Amino acid sequence: MSENKKLKVGVIGCGRISVMHLVSVVSLEETELVACCDIDRAKAEAAAKEYGGRVYTSYEEMLEREELDAVHICLPHYLHSKVAIAAFEKGIHVLTEKPMDIDLESAELAVKRAKECGVQFGVIFQCRYNNSAKLVKDAVTSGRLGKVISARSTLTWSRPDNYYSDSDWKGTWDKEGGGVVIDQAIHSFDLVRWVVDGEVESISCSMANRGHEAVAVEDSAEGLITFTNGVKYGFYCMNNYGCDEPIEIRLYCENGKAVFTYDDAYITYNDGTKEEAHPDMVHLNYGGGKDYWGLHHIRQIRQFYDALLGREPLEITGEEALKTHRMIMEVYNIGKKTMNK
Ligand SMILES: NC(=O)c1ccc[n+]([C@@H]2O[C@H](COP(=O)([O-])OP(=O)(O)OC[C@H]3O[C@@H](n4cnc5c(N)ncnc54)[C@H](O)[C@@H]3O)[C@@H](O)[C@H]2O)c1
């Protein structure tokens, strides 16, 4: 792909998260936003008015008419693989929001089709680009922290009933694929799996809906995941809390301990030395974006385009994201059997 021409980009789904993608695409030198698509015309028009591009209400029409290099998928979960595959088959690269889909088969098929079509397939896990996560990952992979013995993650957030009732897909098994695990805690699961770099050996977990009358999906989950490299990972997540507390991940390692919250990390080695990471002070203005979405979509989006331009390999590929997706799907296979409704 030529370094000189701007890559033509379309965004499919102009709801809440799309601003992170739209701002990033218009901010990067290498990309040009040429199309905004949403079945809700008003949303596509609002996005195009603010950031540019032609308006579409059908992604099929957009893929047909525009000469796109890449699309960003910001749709309800159950549409991710289907729309990604439609783009792959037109030779278009895809960057999709998490999760890959609501089941394993669709996600695996998307990875297979991307490969067959010879296009790049990236999956958003922007928290890996936080300074905190990068420091802890480096301290583990360099060996400074020694072997990881155990990990734990906690997420206590607030998703009141109207978060679900305001949406036609959130809180449904058939469109969202679950609740707090697949939507909110997925980032903690991904960070731990990525940092400890293990294959899942076994999962023991339970799930419940403890505080949301209006929906059937889980709003609480806890469990233990054991990796083949011996790491034991305990998790707890629930969205019945009164506010969004920072997620917290702790690692207990041979040479010390690490704790990382949202964008801060603190490592204390057994010899008393310390390392810390904190957020950068310069950020893009994401308009209506939420703090808890993280500040590093643009870092991952830039990495995706660097890969498309052949400057470096794509970091969070479909294959890579599939490792986390498999783990999450297994948490559901086991956890759903324990659901109280
Ligand atoms: N990375 C993160 O931290 C993060 C944060 C929030 C949301 N997300 C993800 O972003 C995705 C979207 O979430 P959201 O909160 O923006 O949801 P949303 O409901 O606000 O937006 C989804 C949009 O898709 C549109 N849509 C639905 N079906 C369509 C179709 N067939 N064609 C075109 N448009 C269609 C809807 O009209 C809506 O505007 C989800 O995968 C979600 O998990 C990621």
The ligand as an ORCA input file, in Angstrom:
! r2SCAN-3c Opt
* xyz 0 1
  N     -13.278     -0.229     23.472
  C     -14.092      0.246     24.416
  O     -13.669      0.596     25.522
  C     -15.558      0.355     24.105
  C     -16.383      1.208     24.842
  C     -17.736      1.296     24.499
  C     -18.249      0.515     23.469
  N     -17.414     -0.325     22.796
  C     -17.910     -1.211     21.744
  O     -18.329     -0.448     20.627
  C     -19.397     -1.124     19.969
  C     -20.570     -0.183     19.851
  O     -20.976      0.197     21.140
  P     -21.753      1.578     21.398
  O     -21.777      1.766     22.864
  O     -21.194      2.641     20.521
  O     -23.208      1.156     20.897
  P     -24.357      2.106     20.297
  O     -25.618      1.343     20.410
  O     -24.275      3.465     20.905
  O     -23.929      2.256     18.765
  C     -24.143      1.225     17.819
  C     -24.630      1.897     16.547
  O     -24.762      0.918     15.522
  C     -25.897      1.256     14.735
  N     -26.333      0.079     14.013
  C     -26.991     -1.010     14.461
  N     -27.173     -1.902     13.479
  C     -26.599     -1.373     12.368
  C     -26.436     -1.818     11.024
  N     -26.903     -3.016     10.626
  N     -25.794     -1.022     10.150
  C     -25.322      0.192     10.540
  N     -25.446      0.678     11.800
  C     -26.068     -0.104     12.696
  C     -26.914      1.760     15.744
  O     -27.923      2.542     15.142
  C     -26.016      2.557     16.702
  O     -25.934      3.920     16.352
  C     -19.665     -2.369     20.800
  O     -18.952     -3.426     20.254
  C     -19.120     -2.025     22.163
  O     -18.731     -3.135     22.941
  C     -16.087     -0.396     23.085
*
